Amino acid sequence: MTDLQIDTASLDELVARLSGTVVRPGDADYDEARALYNGMIDKRPALIVRVADVDDVVAAVNYGREQGLDIAVRGGGHHGAGLGSVDDGLLIDLAALNGVEVDAANRTAEIGGGALLGDVDAATNAHGLATPAGIISTTGAGGLMLGGGIGNLTRTAGLSIDNILGAELVLADGSVVNANENENPDLYWAIRGGGGNFGVVTKIIAKLHPIDTVVAGPMFWSLESAPELLRWYREFILNAPEELNGFFAFLSVPPAPPFPEELHLQKVAAVIWCWTGPAEGADEALAEARSQPGLLLDGVQPMPLPALQSAFDPIFPPGEQWYWRADFVEEIPDEAIEKHVEFAEKLPTWKSTMHLYPIDGAAHRAGPTDTPWGYRNANWGQVIVGVDSDPANAKALTEWTIAYHEALHPFSAGGAYVNMMMDEGQERVKASYGQNYERLARIKAQYDPGNVFHVNQNIRPAG
Ligand SMILES: Cc1cc2nc3c(=O)[nH]c(=O)nc-3n(C[C@H](O)[C@H](O)[C@H](O)COP(=O)(O)OP(=O)(O)OC[C@H]3O[C@@H](n4cnc5c(N)ncnc54)[C@H](O)[C@@H]3O)c2cc1C
């Protein structure tokens, strides 16, 4: 589909109906409107509809379907593979649907489908409450929460999907429906992990927890001590109280304050901790960590949760080069640790990193078929990301990420977290949902038989 193939009369009709605006190739704001977080991905939609309300979403979905355009939906635009946009098709940009309304008495929040995590944390923290989501505040709540949602509160409060109480969606036929325990329960099951496959989610109702100030921050250890540290961590975290969250990382110390100059750019093993229990219990919970050999820096301190949730933002601004690979992991055997350290020594750029996010604790309370998240037996979501500001380094960071992933994949549980994968094909999507894929495909056939919503980690309609 090229620009010229869009029928002008029908487009005029669409524009007249919208409260929001339309951006097309050639418009002054086209490049800004189509930009994605990952600078490695360059997509050129034929039409971008910046919706202002739910009626606009309905009009855009109907228009795209009737015109036979590929439809993409954009929340925060953070997906690594650029699944929040599409070449030559229709992009529905939800950015203006970013309201977050908190019902403090009932501990719930209504989150607009285009809200960013920073919007959610700010609104909920104002009431001393929080819902579990991701670690960078510029990520879209829509994409992150519907695909799973791993972060600093996972062991305490579960995945984001474990906290979705309901949603409002625009379906492929343009109808607006609710999905919750009582209304369309099959759809409610499917959206808690099935991403944007079932419709455009205009509102998510999320459960909130009384988490306000946390005791949190990084600890860094020398890379020489990493094998011993990781052997300790793999046992420790799985036996720690659920109030303690802590993801393991290989990273380079950022070359800026507050990090001491002598550590700048040093490759280290790290754990980013987040203690959600009473502040006076933090020292005891972290005493063992502090006694691990090779500790270089202890940055753990009390802070409002949103401070932790935005601490990485300055390191990772939009528009840089990103290449992702992920796996679910049940165990971290000694041979895997050897490989980890080998690739940590070769981090290709200072922003490149590997994270092992614990997904046990409260996230293990849901069973393997309670939501589409098929790997409740996995203990970590492992992600390897090559990142740099310079496009000239794209090849080096991609090659490092792929080689690292291939070396570690044999030790993994099989599938991966759909939100931390690139566009890796149908078999990989199936593997990620495991035993839940067939049920997802049947629900997809019921709600989106024509696969109108296919610009995503796609679940093909059954039959
Ligand atoms: C810097 C960075 C940090 C990250 N940190 C974490 C983390 O801590 N934890 C974690 O779990 N993940 C994390 N991720 C991965 C993140 O979950 C995915 O990138 C996710 O897709 C982001 O959602 P988005 O709305 O920004 O993405 P987009 O690119 O806008 O969309 C991604 C997909 O979701 C669909 N989608 C988005 N919103 C809606 C909606 N309202 N209705 C229907 N479909 C929708 C889109 O159609 C698309 O298929 C991170 C990503 C980045 C780049």
The ligand as a Gaussian input file, in Angstrom:
#p B3LYP/6-31G(d) Opt

LIG

0 1
 C       13.732000       0.759000      27.860000
 C       12.801000      -0.398000      28.020000
 C       12.590000      -0.945000      29.288000
 C       11.726000      -2.020000      29.460000
 N       11.540000      -2.534000      30.717000
 C       10.650000      -3.522000      30.907000
 C       10.385000      -4.009000      32.213000
 O       10.970000      -3.562000      33.186000
 N        9.465000      -4.975000      32.349000
 C        8.791000      -5.502000      31.305000
 O        7.946000      -6.359000      31.509000
 N        9.034000      -5.074000      30.041000
 C        9.942000      -4.102000      29.828000
 N       10.201000      -3.658000      28.558000
 C        9.556000      -4.339000      27.432000
 C        8.164000      -3.776000      27.247000
 O        7.266000      -4.522000      28.025000
 C        7.751000      -3.869000      25.769000
 O        8.640000      -3.111000      24.990000
 C        6.307000      -3.391000      25.570000
 O        5.924000      -3.764000      24.282000
 C        6.207000      -1.905000      25.750000
 O        4.901000      -1.449000      25.577000
 P        4.622000      -0.133000      24.721000
 O        3.187000       0.181000      24.870000
 O        5.625000       0.903000      25.062000
 O        4.990000      -0.693000      23.294000
 P        4.455000      -0.440000      21.815000
 O        5.670000      -0.607000      20.965000
 O        3.661000       0.791000      21.683000
 O        3.508000      -1.660000      21.610000
 C        3.963000      -2.992000      21.756000
 C        2.858000      -3.973000      21.415000
 O        1.798000      -3.819000      22.327000
 C        0.602000      -3.486000      21.662000
 N       -0.124000      -2.484000      22.446000
 C        0.410000      -1.436000      23.124000
 N       -0.560000      -0.764000      23.757000
 C       -1.723000      -1.389000      23.453000
 C       -3.079000      -1.167000      23.792000
 N       -3.438000      -0.174000      24.608000
 N       -4.011000      -2.011000      23.285000
 C       -3.654000      -3.032000      22.495000
 N       -2.391000      -3.296000      22.143000
 C       -1.432000      -2.483000      22.622000
 C        1.045000      -2.967000      20.320000
 O        0.097000      -3.160000      19.338000
 C        2.287000      -3.782000      20.035000
 O        1.992000      -5.023000      19.471000
 C       11.048000      -2.573000      28.343000
 C       11.266000      -2.026000      27.082000
 C       12.136000      -0.959000      26.914000
 C       12.414000      -0.430000      25.548000

